Amino acid sequence: MSDSAPQWLLEALPAVSGGHAALAVAQLAEAGMLGKGGFALTSPAFANGEPLDPSFTADEEDSVAPPLEWSAPPSGTQELALIVEDPAGRGGEATCHWLVWGLAGQRGKLLEGEVPPRVGKNAKRNSEWLLPEPPHDDPPHSYVFQLFALDLPLTLMPGASRGDLVSALKGHVLAAALLTATYAREEEGEDWDGEDLE
């Protein structure tokens, strides 16, 4: 593989198409942290490696973030943080879709469209779920949900950047859990009368 992400990460992903070295988990976790103690992240809306429903993307009105559920993190966890990224970003950088922290360090969930306790700025500098909107002619993009169990509570204020959150997480990750969704937009056809959805 041409991806320079660590081998333990590549083995944990359902598909690798390049760019995964730019994911936050590649910088913050290490071998043995993924799924430590049975820590797992799932969604009732999609299975790992499966497509997102359009209701969670830019292709439908009133779209929201998908629901998520996670098992109990390892003992000593004080807080959980979530980073969602598309590794196929421009310039070798992953596109940040969601930054969430302030989640209790225990088994829990986020309901569909639920507003998390603390949210940072996505790639478009908005503090919300950035709706997936890949180009129409692209192959399916991957959206990697990365949940981190931390050994201390974060003091970041809402609206922090990805860089701020990653810096705060360094050296404090006890375990990580991954969940990947994919999404590809249907090719534009004559039915659209030349109008783009973007």
DRENGU-891042 format. One record per residue (C-alpha): chain; residue in three letters; y negated, x, z negated. Coordinates in nm, 2 decimals, padded with zeros to 4 digits. Layout:
(rec "A" "ALA" (Y X Z))
...
This chain:
(rec "A" "MET" (00.00 00.00 00.00))
(rec "A" "SER" (-00.35 00.12 00.07))
(rec "A" "ASP" (-00.49 -00.05 -00.24))
(rec "A" "SER" (-00.57 00.21 -00.51))
(rec "A" "ALA" (-00.52 -00.04 -00.80))
(rec "A" "PRO" (-00.27 00.09 -01.06))
(rec "A" "GLN" (00.09 00.02 -00.99))
(rec "A" "TRP" (00.14 -00.21 -01.29))
(rec "A" "LEU" (-00.14 -00.44 -01.16))
(rec "A" "LEU" (00.00 -00.44 -00.81))
(rec "A" "GLU" (00.34 -00.54 -00.94))
(rec "A" "ALA" (00.19 -00.83 -01.13))
(rec "A" "LEU" (00.00 -00.99 -00.84))
(rec "A" "PRO" (00.17 -01.24 -00.61))
(rec "A" "ALA" (00.01 -01.08 -00.30))
(rec "A" "VAL" (-00.20 -00.77 -00.24))
(rec "A" "SER" (-00.43 -00.75 00.06))
(rec "A" "GLY" (-00.67 -00.48 -00.06))
(rec "A" "GLY" (-00.96 -00.47 -00.29))
(rec "A" "HIS" (-00.77 -00.53 -00.61))
(rec "A" "ALA" (-00.88 -00.20 -00.75))
(rec "A" "ALA" (-01.22 -00.36 -00.79))
(rec "A" "LEU" (-01.10 -00.63 -01.03))
(rec "A" "ALA" (-01.21 -00.62 -01.39))
(rec "A" "VAL" (-00.86 -00.60 -01.51))
(rec "A" "ALA" (-00.80 -00.27 -01.33))
(rec "A" "GLN" (-01.09 -00.12 -01.53))
(rec "A" "LEU" (-01.02 -00.29 -01.87))
(rec "A" "ALA" (-00.64 -00.31 -01.91))
(rec "A" "GLU" (-00.35 -00.07 -01.89))
(rec "A" "ALA" (00.03 -00.08 -01.85))
(rec "A" "GLY" (00.19 -00.28 -02.12))
(rec "A" "MET" (-00.11 -00.51 -02.18))
(rec "A" "LEU" (-00.03 -00.77 -01.92))
(rec "A" "GLY" (00.16 -01.06 -02.08))
(rec "A" "LYS" (00.18 -00.87 -02.41))
(rec "A" "GLY" (00.36 -01.08 -02.67))
(rec "A" "GLY" (00.42 -01.35 -02.42))
(rec "A" "PHE" (00.04 -01.40 -02.36))
(rec "A" "ALA" (00.02 -01.61 -02.04))
(rec "A" "LEU" (-00.24 -01.80 -01.84))
(rec "A" "THR" (-00.15 -02.11 -01.64))
(rec "A" "SER" (-00.31 -02.42 -01.48))
(rec "A" "PRO" (-00.18 -02.78 -01.44))
(rec "A" "ALA" (-00.37 -02.78 -01.11))
(rec "A" "PHE" (-00.19 -02.50 -00.93))
(rec "A" "ALA" (00.09 -02.25 -00.97))
(rec "A" "ASN" (00.05 -01.88 -00.96))
(rec "A" "GLY" (-00.02 -01.77 -00.60))
(rec "A" "GLU" (-00.06 -02.13 -00.48))
(rec "A" "PRO" (-00.37 -02.28 -00.31))
(rec "A" "LEU" (-00.66 -02.44 -00.49))
(rec "A" "ASP" (-00.73 -02.80 -00.43))
(rec "A" "PRO" (-01.05 -02.85 -00.23))
(rec "A" "SER" (-01.19 -03.04 -00.53))
(rec "A" "PHE" (-01.24 -02.70 -00.69))
(rec "A" "THR" (-01.42 -02.55 -00.39))
(rec "A" "ALA" (-01.74 -02.59 -00.19))
(rec "A" "ASP" (-01.56 -02.81 00.06))
(rec "A" "GLU" (-01.59 -03.13 -00.15))
(rec "A" "GLU" (-01.88 -03.29 -00.33))
(rec "A" "ASP" (-01.89 -03.29 -00.71))
(rec "A" "SER" (-01.64 -03.00 -00.73))
(rec "A" "VAL" (-01.57 -02.84 -01.06))
(rec "A" "ALA" (-01.38 -02.55 -01.22))
(rec "A" "PRO" (-01.01 -02.60 -01.24))
(rec "A" "PRO" (-00.83 -02.66 -01.57))
(rec "A" "LEU" (-00.67 -02.37 -01.75))
(rec "A" "GLU" (-00.42 -02.33 -02.03))
(rec "A" "TRP" (-00.31 -02.02 -02.22))
(rec "A" "SER" (-00.05 -01.94 -02.48))
(rec "A" "ALA" (-00.11 -01.77 -02.81))
(rec "A" "PRO" (-00.25 -01.42 -02.77))
(rec "A" "PRO" (-00.12 -01.12 -02.98))
(rec "A" "SER" (-00.19 -01.10 -03.35))
(rec "A" "GLY" (-00.53 -00.95 -03.43))
(rec "A" "THR" (-00.71 -01.13 -03.14))
(rec "A" "GLN" (-01.06 -01.24 -03.24))
(rec "A" "GLU" (-01.18 -01.39 -02.91))
(rec "A" "LEU" (-01.08 -01.45 -02.55))
(rec "A" "ALA" (-01.29 -01.37 -02.24))
(rec "A" "LEU" (-01.22 -01.49 -01.88))
(rec "A" "ILE" (-01.33 -01.32 -01.56))
(rec "A" "VAL" (-01.25 -01.48 -01.22))
(rec "A" "GLU" (-01.30 -01.27 -00.91))
(rec "A" "ASP" (-01.22 -01.26 -00.54))
(rec "A" "PRO" (-01.11 -00.90 -00.46))
(rec "A" "ALA" (-01.21 -00.95 -00.09))
(rec "A" "GLY" (-01.58 -00.91 -00.17))
(rec "A" "ARG" (-01.83 -00.72 00.05))
(rec "A" "GLY" (-01.88 -00.35 00.02))
(rec "A" "GLY" (-01.56 -00.29 -00.18))
(rec "A" "GLU" (-01.69 -00.50 -00.47))
(rec "A" "ALA" (-01.50 -00.80 -00.61))
(rec "A" "THR" (-01.70 -01.13 -00.59))
(rec "A" "CYS" (-01.75 -01.27 -00.94))
(rec "A" "HIS" (-01.69 -01.64 -00.95))
(rec "A" "TRP" (-01.69 -01.71 -01.33))
(rec "A" "LEU" (-01.76 -01.52 -01.65))
(rec "A" "VAL" (-01.66 -01.69 -01.97))
(rec "A" "TRP" (-01.64 -01.58 -02.33))
(rec "A" "GLY" (-01.66 -01.72 -02.68))
(rec "A" "LEU" (-01.31 -01.87 -02.65))
(rec "A" "ALA" (-01.12 -01.89 -02.97))
(rec "A" "GLY" (-00.86 -01.62 -03.02))
(rec "A" "GLN" (-00.57 -01.86 -03.02))
(rec "A" "ARG" (-00.37 -02.09 -02.79))
(rec "A" "GLY" (-00.60 -02.32 -02.60))
(rec "A" "LYS" (-00.73 -02.46 -02.28))
(rec "A" "LEU" (-01.03 -02.55 -02.07))
(rec "A" "LEU" (-01.02 -02.90 -01.92))
(rec "A" "GLU" (-01.11 -02.96 -01.56))
(rec "A" "GLY" (-01.49 -02.92 -01.53))
(rec "A" "GLU" (-01.53 -02.84 -01.90))
(rec "A" "VAL" (-01.83 -02.63 -01.99))
(rec "A" "PRO" (-01.71 -02.32 -02.18))
(rec "A" "PRO" (-01.88 -02.19 -02.50))
(rec "A" "ARG" (-02.05 -01.89 -02.32))
(rec "A" "VAL" (-02.10 -01.84 -01.95))
(rec "A" "GLY" (-02.24 -01.54 -01.76))
(rec "A" "LYS" (-02.40 -01.50 -01.42))
(rec "A" "ASN" (-02.17 -01.52 -01.12))
(rec "A" "ALA" (-02.22 -01.33 -00.79))
(rec "A" "LYS" (-02.50 -01.57 -00.70))
(rec "A" "ARG" (-02.67 -01.52 -01.04))
(rec "A" "ASN" (-02.59 -01.87 -01.16))
(rec "A" "SER" (-02.42 -01.94 -01.49))
(rec "A" "GLU" (-02.15 -02.17 -01.37))
(rec "A" "TRP" (-01.82 -02.18 -01.17))
(rec "A" "LEU" (-01.90 -02.03 -00.82))
(rec "A" "LEU" (-01.73 -02.26 -00.58))
(rec "A" "PRO" (-01.50 -02.08 -00.34))
(rec "A" "GLU" (-01.64 -02.08 00.01))
(rec "A" "PRO" (-01.47 -01.82 00.23))
(rec "A" "PRO" (-01.56 -01.79 00.60))
(rec "A" "HIS" (-01.37 -02.04 00.82))
(rec "A" "ASP" (-01.20 -01.77 01.02))
(rec "A" "ASP" (-01.08 -01.57 00.72))
(rec "A" "PRO" (-00.72 -01.56 00.60))
(rec "A" "PRO" (-00.66 -01.71 00.25))
(rec "A" "HIS" (-00.88 -01.55 -00.01))
(rec "A" "SER" (-00.73 -01.48 -00.36))
(rec "A" "TYR" (-00.91 -01.59 -00.68))
(rec "A" "VAL" (-00.78 -01.39 -00.97))
(rec "A" "PHE" (-00.82 -01.55 -01.32))
(rec "A" "GLN" (-00.82 -01.26 -01.57))
(rec "A" "LEU" (-00.80 -01.36 -01.94))
(rec "A" "PHE" (-00.85 -01.09 -02.20))
(rec "A" "ALA" (-00.76 -01.10 -02.57))
(rec "A" "LEU" (-01.02 -00.90 -02.77))
(rec "A" "ASP" (-01.00 -00.73 -03.10))
(rec "A" "LEU" (-01.36 -00.83 -03.19))
(rec "A" "PRO" (-01.60 -01.12 -03.13))
(rec "A" "LEU" (-01.86 -01.06 -02.86))
(rec "A" "THR" (-02.23 -01.07 -02.94))
(rec "A" "LEU" (-02.34 -01.13 -02.58))
(rec "A" "MET" (-02.59 -01.40 -02.51))
(rec "A" "PRO" (-02.52 -01.66 -02.24))
(rec "A" "GLY" (-02.64 -01.55 -01.90))
(rec "A" "ALA" (-02.51 -01.20 -01.93))
(rec "A" "SER" (-02.40 -01.02 -01.61))
(rec "A" "ARG" (-02.06 -00.91 -01.51))
(rec "A" "GLY" (-02.16 -00.55 -01.59))
(rec "A" "ASP" (-02.27 -00.65 -01.93))
(rec "A" "LEU" (-01.94 -00.83 -02.01))
(rec "A" "VAL" (-01.72 -00.56 -01.87))
(rec "A" "SER" (-01.91 -00.30 -02.08))
(rec "A" "ALA" (-01.87 -00.51 -02.39))
(rec "A" "LEU" (-01.49 -00.55 -02.33))
(rec "A" "LYS" (-01.42 -00.18 -02.27))
(rec "A" "GLY" (-01.20 -00.04 -02.55))
(rec "A" "HIS" (-01.15 -00.38 -02.71))
(rec "A" "VAL" (-00.88 -00.54 -02.49))
(rec "A" "LEU" (-00.55 -00.60 -02.67))
(rec "A" "ALA" (-00.38 -00.80 -02.40))
(rec "A" "ALA" (-00.44 -00.96 -02.06))
(rec "A" "ALA" (-00.30 -01.25 -01.86))
(rec "A" "LEU" (-00.34 -01.31 -01.49))
(rec "A" "LEU" (-00.33 -01.62 -01.27))
(rec "A" "THR" (-00.40 -01.62 -00.90))
(rec "A" "ALA" (-00.51 -01.90 -00.67))
(rec "A" "THR" (-00.57 -01.88 -00.30))
(rec "A" "TYR" (-00.80 -02.07 -00.07))
(rec "A" "ALA" (-00.86 -02.08 00.31))
(rec "A" "ARG" (-01.10 -02.32 00.48))
(rec "A" "GLU" (-00.98 -02.52 00.77))
(rec "A" "GLU" (-01.10 -02.40 01.11))
(rec "A" "GLU" (-01.40 -02.58 01.24))
(rec "A" "GLY" (-01.32 -02.81 01.52))
(rec "A" "GLU" (-01.49 -03.05 01.75))
(rec "A" "ASP" (-01.48 -03.32 01.48))
(rec "A" "TRP" (-01.76 -03.13 01.30))
(rec "A" "ASP" (-01.99 -03.16 01.60))
(rec "A" "GLY" (-02.09 -02.80 01.55))
(rec "A" "GLU" (-02.21 -02.85 01.20))
(rec "A" "ASP" (-02.09 -02.60 00.94))
(rec "A" "LEU" (-02.00 -02.69 00.58))
(rec "A" "GLU" (-02.19 -02.39 00.44))
